[in-house]
């Protein structure tokens, strides 16, 4: 009798624990972590292997399976605290797992506790969705402020014609640095470097009678692109256009990292990698909290340099800085940070939608500060369509894109 | 100690094992390491430079008395330098020899030329050939330095512990190696690869653990000096520097100060030896300004208060 009781408990336990881990995983997924079915199976196995001994070990066991990026640690921590909140729940689980504690099984009111926890967790999520997004229409052209205003934004959906036009424009796009040589080789049919491996393999086809040389050459790839774009009030009119451009660019190229900033820096790379442009833009709008607010270029570049530059600029990336350069803060931070950025990337290209060479008046201090530290300066003459951006980038680099020209113009004034 | 190669049987045993090897782990690391040994899954360690990621593999191979096979990654790393390569020169000689003896049967020639005799084994292939019960520790160091193309090779090896050589067939490990992958996060590793591993972020140690590490690694430092070093470095890490000093730098600094026969920190010594701790000019400039002075005074007064 005692044996069958113990067996029942074990069967019961292996039924309950996986269920709880499954719910927990769902909560993590709901909170935006990438948790697939395979990791749930893994987690159950890991808990079995580690054995349930203490809350701490249980925490780190689940952590090792579910968390695959450092950013997710905070989410996991919070979810763990909430889900396994009642100390009793884990304690009970510990007991259940050992057949010794069979007698106390009846006291366990797991269903109630579990539904309360998940209820509170899931209801919290529904509330979040109800946050309204007011539509803002302000024209803050050529103004800059350092004030932080948090706003949400709605973008108009793409029309079919726009999407077709965008495809066409993107197909013509030539980036300023198109291809770089890698240390990897690819086979080639014309006379070039000898490829010993293929030469020998093919010679064996003839039994070694004929040794015909095969060739290879260095493979060329597109360097990664890192875009740092300004979405402050003064750029508000253009943000839809250049987000659309960035989405198309992300679709076309493999390695594009995108950051948006106004008063704070947001990484929207994952959001922009959505296939559908409307969905991608909507998710961007949700992720960013400071649409059309003030500008703090220096502070944002500082944050980028500190937290991201070593992670995304490692592979010889080119940086595309999209901003009007109107900086409010009057300190040396911007000079210092733009200098650092310039030193850590292959090429720094500044795309400015507000400047025209004719009637050029550089009064803004921010522009004077940034100019000496960029490799190329590309003004965009009008920015109503994505094609304008493409053509600005595709123009071959000549004297008009040399920042020194512009600097001389400043000194001549 | 006949059974040194045996894997630890619990999280506590794992922690003890690392401590015996002179590595001071926290509970989280011991848990993840135990799981990875038990579940035969690669361990994926991410963290800033100098927090002791590579050291884990070294200590593990030492304590478990298993060979350490290290694959240092770099851009352009490919199959022929990471997995295997054919010895072309020897193959050519073999072909000529066979021709000289008139043995030019095509099938026999191909089987003879593409046999294991002419295979040059590189790190990954060697790691699959451990003797039973003594599988090697495979350290794939700084994976973020290779390009994405190389990660694809690893997928087959890490999930099934096997390598496919077209001319020979599939080579499978009798006993899977203990795989430890480290990255400094200069780029993100693809999710497909991370999914096959157990992930752990190696963080800077807290004051107590850093003290323990210092006691193990630099036992000759006096108590006052060790306390001051740890307190100073811990404060530095709160300062939002461009590159925080890692444990490796703390140990280097301690060694430097011991060599200089210092018993306590003073402004001049800190200023003279700061290059051991900080490697960026901006950071050094900040510490050599009044900010650094203030920091040292705070550490000193904190020490006095503790006494």
Boltz contact constraints between the chains, C-beta under 6 A:
constraints:
  - contact:
      token1: [A, 46]
      token2: [B, 35]
      max_distance: 6.0
  - contact:
      token1: [A, 49]
      token2: [B, 38]
      max_distance: 6.0
  - contact:
      token1: [A, 49]
      token2: [B, 39]
      max_distance: 6.0
  - contact:
      token1: [A, 50]
      token2: [B, 35]
      max_distance: 6.0
  - contact:
      token1: [A, 56]
      token2: [B, 27]
      max_distance: 6.0
  - contact:
      token1: [A, 57]
      token2: [B, 11]
      max_distance: 6.0
  - contact:
      token1: [A, 57]
      token2: [B, 31]
      max_distance: 6.0
  - contact:
      token1: [A, 60]
      token2: [B, 28]
      max_distance: 6.0
  - contact:
      token1: [A, 60]
      token2: [B, 31]
      max_distance: 6.0
  - contact:
      token1: [A, 61]
      token2: [B, 31]
      max_distance: 6.0
  - contact:
      token1: [A, 64]
      token2: [B, 32]
      max_distance: 6.0
  - contact:
      token1: [A, 64]
      token2: [B, 35]
      max_distance: 6.0
  - contact:
      token1: [A, 64]
      token2: [B, 198]
      max_distance: 6.0
  - contact:
      token1: [A, 67]
      token2: [B, 199]
      max_distance: 6.0
  - contact:
      token1: [A, 68]
      token2: [B, 194]
      max_distance: 6.0
  - contact:
      token1: [A, 68]
      token2: [B, 199]
      max_distance: 6.0
  - contact:
      token1: [A, 70]
      token2: [B, 201]
      max_distance: 6.0
  - contact:
      token1: [A, 183]
      token2: [B, 75]
      max_distance: 6.0
  - contact:
      token1: [A, 183]
      token2: [B, 76]
      max_distance: 6.0
  - contact:
      token1: [A, 184]
      token2: [B, 76]
      max_distance: 6.0
  - contact:
      token1: [A, 196]
      token2: [B, 88]
      max_distance: 6.0
  - contact:
      token1: [A, 200]
      token2: [B, 88]
      max_distance: 6.0
  - contact:
      token1: [A, 204]
      token2: [B, 110]
      max_distance: 6.0
  - contact:
      token1: [A, 207]
      token2: [B, 104]
      max_distance: 6.0
  - contact:
      token1: [A, 207]
      token2: [B, 106]
      max_distance: 6.0
  - contact:
      token1: [A, 207]
      token2: [B, 109]
      max_distance: 6.0
  - contact:
      token1: [A, 208]
      token2: [B, 95]
      max_distance: 6.0
  - contact:
      token1: [A, 310]
      token2: [B, 186]
      max_distance: 6.0
  - contact:
      token1: [A, 311]
      token2: [B, 185]
      max_distance: 6.0
  - contact:
      token1: [A, 314]
      token2: [B, 186]
      max_distance: 6.0
  - contact:
      token1: [A, 314]
      token2: [B, 187]
      max_distance: 6.0
